[in-house]
């Protein structure tokens, strides 16, 4: 009861104030006399500190309907179209009576000063409003189509009561007119309550930004909405447009988060809208209009008009190496191009940019899926796809660089390129900058920023130069060390070596990596491996790791350019470049290690020196074996397994022969010496002079080859000069060199006992150089007996197994043949051979008689 009395008192007071302000008249408007007086006073005094007063519809006086009721014009909106303007206006009825006020007794019309009358129609949502209950108020909205040249100041809003005693049955109770010095729009800094889905939504402008880009002004409007009702607002279908001072309207495009949303009671949210306005249009005194479609009339009706504050003009193009601070979910985020590279490839430049987001706030920020476009002269526009922004959330104060890559023609001047950062587009939203007939595959792109590219570093033939790479894992220094083409059985191995330095003061974990090669203009379709020298992708503070990108190409293929990219894997199928480089012209020749010099292996955890010990040839009847002993010395500070090597012999005419290798499979102590043996069978026609051994570290399935593993490529190769020296045939058997063994044979007794067995006995000294570790040792001895009759006999001895190290050791064996049953006297020639893989090298030879002590041996 108290509440009812209070409302009645308030409504009575409103009517009394309204009645006392005006005598009985046909037109009710603002106090023009007072307003004129204010303006004159303002002109006389010109107070600099006082703001210009703003006059709104609230100053219009109500029109009395009855002794206890009145009506007031509370909202007017005009939406300009090509053929006519759509006018909406809201009348608020105040009923201070205990009884209901029937609205059927009243109507409203719109007319011009010249007398043209426009019919008003109730909006569909208000058609059921028939009465105003006692002691309450009710707002009713009408619309009318008026001439396109009219403004709201040209119109009278008539309030009519049906009276059948008058001509035309109309009794005009009064009219509202809006003076030119009054605004019907919500003023800057104020809010408007708009009923969306019959829920009161408090609406205000948060901020306005504009950016001039080429021939368009891109305008961004952030709108605050708050649910003042008691139920949720879900996915309202209202449209937003910007209205210029001339009345032109430009549709606003919502971002993805503002297109469909839910607003719970008392919940607040900021919606973001974008549009593009030709730069020839003045963008001062802009207004925001909300439109809703009347479901019966099927036309868009303006339901609210809010004046926009002066826009904060964003820099049209951010200078090179400068940042642009943007707002994401009310958080400040710095954006900047950190650096860029250019790889020239025939008629194209491959542009790689490092773009960084930095969260300047003290809370996490989720980065939207911005779209990147490389812009250039004559309308050049190259989209840059990236998956780096998928599910990207920055922690407070976190920096996150991403890599972008695009191709442009070499005809495009690099200094004229710009990077445009567009807000996420809506594939269903038409581009308001394009005509309806040209909307295929087009959605609106609103630039958040446009950045001038920094000076692009050339990545062509830049071996040995360190490049700074800003990565999400940390600041890296990457150097392209070498690019090698190496022989292989079914083609050539193409290997790129990169040195990656961790410039941070903490250990970092590199992401999953993959590599890409392009030969001339064609990508390599075969398997590409990425190998880390430390077996992992972890780099300690200020430390370095070598990374190799390896693939195979046909040996007959000739190409003039190689492009190599180290990529970061993103998800299961996508990747982004970390660094790319181009090598034009012929590849550099392999480093040559002169005979007697050392090949330094610097692979982490496998450092070693390799030196050629000797090379010789085992001559066969049809083929020959080229044989080389190498010594591999560990330079590690602890016991480790050294690299498994791969090698090819190269002849002076450029032919390659894959070498068999035998080496130690277990761990090696610091400064330990390992024997690596290489050999290959080749035709006897192969020239033995000027041979080289191409040798490198084996790889298998993205790793360095483990012991006993089978390599499918190799890296870090060099060409080691060989010096083939055949052992001198000795006339005695002293100090025979069977590296790492030394052997002396003496006291030979060869006895024929008229039996089929020829007995051979001798003494020997055998020593092994124990400092050398070795793998499988394939050498054996062959004793050859040539009888004076020319008959030839052989006996093979596996001396490593059958002899014992030490001095004055004895050994006996025999040769069985019926020939020996007939021998009673005579002589023979005894020859000792070093046998390897069934081919022989003569070591020593001496003639003697059966059963006669060999005086030439060393006793």
Secondary structure, 3 states (H helix, E strand, C coil): CHHHHHHHHHHHHHHHHHHHHCCCCCEECCCHHHHHHHHHHHHHHCCCCCCCCCEEHHHCCCEEEECCEEEEEEEEEEEECCCEEEEEEEEEEEECCCCCEEHHHEEEEEEECCCCEECCEECHHHCCCCEECCCEEEEEEEEEEEECCCCHHHEEEEEEEECCCCHHHEEEEEEEECCCCEECCECCCCCEEEEECCEEEEEEEEEEEEEEECCEEEEEEEEEEEECCCCCEECCCCEEEEECCCCCEEECEECHHHHCCEECCCCEEEEEEEEEEECCCCCCCCEEEEEEECCCCCCEEEEEEEECCCCEECCCCECCCCCEEEEECCEEEEEEEEEEEEEEECCEEEEEEEEEEEECCCCCEECCCCEEEEECHHHCEEEECCCCCCCCEECCCCEEEEEEEEEEECCCCHHHCEEEEECCCCCCCCCCCCCHHHCCCCCCCCEEEEEECCCCEECECCCCCEEEEEECCEEEEEEEEEEEEEEECCEEEEEEEEEEEECCCCCEECCCEEEEEEECCEECCCCCEEEECCCCCEECCCCEEEEEEEEEECCCCCCCEEEEEEEEEECCCEEEEEEEEEEECCCCCCCEECCCCCEEECCCCCCEEEEEEEEEEEECCCEEEEEEEEEEEECCCCCECCCCEEEEEECCCCCEEECEEECCCCCECCCCEEEEEEEEEEECCCCCCCCEEEEEEEEECCEECCCCCCCCEEEEEEEEECCECCCCCECCCCCEEECCEEEEEEEEEEEECCCCEEEEEEEEEEEECCCEEECCCCEEEEEEEEECCCCEEEEEECHHHHCCCEEEEEEEEEEECHHHHHCCCCEEEEEEEEEECCEEEEEEEEEEECCCCCCCCCC
